[in-house]
Amino acid sequence: MKESLQFLQAFLKNPAKVGAIAPSSPELAAEMLHGIHPDDHNIVLELGVGTGAITKFLREIVPSKASYLGLELDPNLVKTLNQNYPDMNIVCGNAAECYSIHQDSGLGKVRYLVCCLPFVSLPREVSDNVLAEIQKFMDEGCELRIFQYAHGYYLPPAIKLREALKNRYGKTRRSPLVLKNMPPAFTLTWSTI
Ligand SMILES: C[S@@+](CC[C@H](N)C(=O)[O-])C[C@H]1O[C@@H](n2cnc3c(N)ncnc32)[C@H](O)[C@@H]1O
């Protein structure tokens, strides 16, 4: 409840950056983490941690603190996240600089990119910069997972994003529709491994 309220407050403060009115459900989190098996040499990088709706489940699958790095732009959310998840590496940072932030962290290779950013509502320049950073990880061999809401799935910005990713990384793997999420969503995966 507290988490949902904090999420809603963050949304009301900055709707375009948050891009959702509620945190991801446990069902969407499970789909976002399906098949992800990190270790200290093959870590998970989570972009847009929010209130930790997915992090909560990531905590159960990372073998150690060194297997995970989370980035969140909103300093208020990061403060609460660090209180709630002291055993996870969560830093305040911009996903548009995620490659150098990861390099400076000294952590292992990013094998899994769990990206929760609202690409569709972010300014074009920001999403282009994030995609350029993601490219650097993908060039080194990585699996990228995002989610897209069903109601916006066939709107031009969502299609454009999928096309751009498909052109770079090939065929998309799409999950079944996760109905138990507000709003329902698909997860999408691209791999360069
Ligand atoms: C749709 S919410 C997802 C939150 C959470 N992962 C979940 O699934 O409930 C997107 C989050 O991305 C964060 N965000 C937006 N732009 C960002 C950026 N450039 N760098 C890092 N985080 C960003 C927002 O503050 C927000 O918390």
The ligand as an SDF file (V2000), in Angstrom:
LIG
                    3D

 27 29  0  0  0  0  0  0  0  0999 V2000
    7.1890    2.5480  -15.2810 C   0  0  0  0  0  0  0  0  0  0  0  0
    8.1620    2.9630  -13.8620 S   0  0  0  0  0  0  0  0  0  0  0  0
    8.7000    1.3010  -13.4850 C   0  0  0  0  0  0  0  0  0  0  0  0
    9.0580    1.1220  -12.0380 C   0  0  0  0  0  0  0  0  0  0  0  0
    9.2740   -0.3290  -11.5800 C   0  0  0  0  0  0  0  0  0  0  0  0
   10.4050   -0.9600  -12.2080 N   0  0  0  0  0  0  0  0  0  0  0  0
    8.0440   -1.1690  -11.8070 C   0  0  0  0  0  0  0  0  0  0  0  0
    8.0720   -2.0180  -12.6990 O   0  0  0  0  0  0  0  0  0  0  0  0
    7.0560   -0.9530  -11.0810 O   0  0  0  0  0  0  0  0  0  0  0  0
    9.5810    3.7310  -14.5940 C   0  0  0  0  0  0  0  0  0  0  0  0
   10.6590    4.2250  -13.6300 C   0  0  0  0  0  0  0  0  0  0  0  0
   11.7670    4.7020  -14.4330 O   0  0  0  0  0  0  0  0  0  0  0  0
   12.3230    5.8550  -13.8170 C   0  0  0  0  0  0  0  0  0  0  0  0
   13.0650    6.6170  -14.8360 N   0  0  0  0  0  0  0  0  0  0  0  0
   12.5460    7.3960  -15.8230 C   0  0  0  0  0  0  0  0  0  0  0  0
   13.5210    7.8960  -16.5800 N   0  0  0  0  0  0  0  0  0  0  0  0
   14.7090    7.4110  -16.0820 C   0  0  0  0  0  0  0  0  0  0  0  0
   16.0730    7.5810  -16.4530 C   0  0  0  0  0  0  0  0  0  0  0  0
   16.4350    8.3460  -17.4920 N   0  0  0  0  0  0  0  0  0  0  0  0
   17.0110    6.9270  -15.7350 N   0  0  0  0  0  0  0  0  0  0  0  0
   16.6510    6.1240  -14.6750 C   0  0  0  0  0  0  0  0  0  0  0  0
   15.3770    5.9500  -14.2740 N   0  0  0  0  0  0  0  0  0  0  0  0
   14.4100    6.5850  -14.9700 C   0  0  0  0  0  0  0  0  0  0  0  0
   11.1140    6.5850  -13.2540 C   0  0  0  0  0  0  0  0  0  0  0  0
   11.4930    7.4930  -12.2220 O   0  0  0  0  0  0  0  0  0  0  0  0
   10.2510    5.4070  -12.7510 C   0  0  0  0  0  0  0  0  0  0  0  0
   10.5440    5.1030  -11.4120 O   0  0  0  0  0  0  0  0  0  0  0  0
  1  2  1  0
  2  3  1  0
  2 10  1  0
  3  4  1  0
  4  5  1  0
  5  6  1  0
  5  7  1  0
  7  8  2  0
  7  9  1  0
 10 11  1  0
 11 12  1  0
 11 26  1  0
 12 13  1  0
 13 14  1  0
 13 24  1  0
 14 15  1  0
 14 23  1  0
 15 16  2  0
 16 17  1  0
 17 18  1  0
 17 23  2  0
 18 19  1  0
 18 20  2  0
 20 21  1  0
 21 22  2  0
 22 23  1  0
 24 25  1  0
 24 26  1  0
 26 27  1  0
M  CHG  2   2   1   9  -1
M  END
$$$$
